[in-house]
Amino acid sequence: MNILKKISTVIFIISSLFIFSCSKDLYFSGISENSINLIKDNYLVKDYSKEEITKIIGAPLVKENSGNLWIYRIEKKKGNATFKKDIYNKTLKLNFENNVLRSVEEVNIN
């Protein structure tokens, strides 16, 4: 009887480890949603400069030669290390005029 308890305990531990290793995690890359929402909600009311945008969301992934178009990437995935599913994959375009943010455009890539 004692051997059966030990075997069942070992099986329980192994199956628990297997289940926890398959848990679904969220993976983010790019800039945070809170920063995007802050800028999208306030850019028409507040004149954000390029320096302020850099402080809020960081340096752009791509910057146009004139420096007036900045592009950022936002990606969110769900799943374990082997199987990941895209929840969203977006590009954020910021257009500046005279060092002031004039438009924010969010483009879905999916």
C-alpha positions in Angstrom: 0.0 0.0 0.0 2.9 2.4 0.8 4.4 1.8 -2.6 1.1 2.7 -4.3 1.0 6.0 -2.4 4.5 6.9 -3.5 3.8 6.0 -7.1 0.6 8.0 -7.1 2.4 11.0 -5.5 5.1 10.9 -8.2 2.5 10.7 -11.0 0.6 13.6 -9.4 3.8 15.7 -9.2 4.8 14.9 -12.8 1.3 15.6 -14.2 1.1 18.9 -12.2 4.4 20.1 -13.6 3.3 19.2 -17.1 0.0 21.1 -16.7 1.8 24.2 -15.3 4.4 24.2 -18.1 1.5 24.4 -20.6 -0.1 27.4 -19.0 -0.8 30.3 -21.3 1.2 33.5 -20.7 0.9 36.9 -22.3 3.8 38.3 -24.3 4.1 41.9 -25.1 6.6 43.7 -27.4 6.8 47.3 -28.4 5.2 50.2 -26.4 2.6 49.8 -23.7 -1.1 50.3 -24.3 -1.4 52.8 -21.4 1.2 55.1 -23.1 -0.6 54.9 -26.4 -4.0 55.7 -24.8 -2.5 58.6 -23.0 -1.2 60.1 -26.2 -4.3 59.3 -28.3 -6.6 60.8 -25.7 -4.6 64.0 -25.1 -2.8 65.0 -28.3 -5.6 67.1 -29.6 -5.8 69.1 -26.4 -2.1 69.2 -25.5 0.7 70.0 -27.9 3.2 67.2 -27.4 6.7 67.9 -28.5 9.0 65.2 -29.9 11.0 65.2 -26.6 7.8 64.6 -24.6 6.8 61.7 -26.8 10.3 60.2 -26.4 9.9 60.5 -22.6 6.5 58.8 -22.7 7.0 56.0 -25.1 10.7 56.0 -26.1 12.5 56.3 -29.3 10.7 55.3 -32.5 11.3 52.1 -34.3 11.5 54.0 -37.6 11.9 57.7 -38.2 11.4 59.4 -41.6 14.3 61.4 -43.0 12.6 64.7 -42.3 11.9 63.5 -38.7 8.2 64.3 -39.0 6.9 60.7 -39.2 7.7 58.3 -36.4 6.6 54.6 -36.4 6.2 52.3 -33.5 5.2 48.6 -33.3 2.9 47.1 -30.7 2.4 43.3 -30.5 0.6 41.1 -28.0 0.7 37.3 -28.0 -0.9 34.6 -25.8 0.4 31.1 -25.4 3.3 29.1 -24.1 6.8 29.2 -25.5 5.9 26.7 -28.3 2.5 27.8 -29.4 1.8 31.5 -29.5 -1.3 33.1 -30.9 -1.3 36.8 -32.0 -3.9 38.8 -30.1 -3.0 41.9 -32.0 -0.2 43.3 -34.1 -0.3 47.0 -34.7 1.7 49.8 -36.0 1.4 53.3 -34.5 2.2 56.3 -36.8 2.9 59.7 -35.3 3.0 62.7 -37.6 4.7 65.9 -36.4 4.5 69.4 -37.7 6.9 72.1 -36.4 8.0 69.7 -33.6 4.4 69.3 -32.4 2.4 66.1 -32.6 -0.5 66.6 -35.1 -1.9 63.1 -35.8 -1.9 59.6 -34.3 -2.8 56.7 -36.6 -3.1 53.1 -35.4 -2.9 50.4 -38.2 -3.8 46.8 -37.6 -1.4 44.4 -39.3 -3.4 41.2 -38.7 
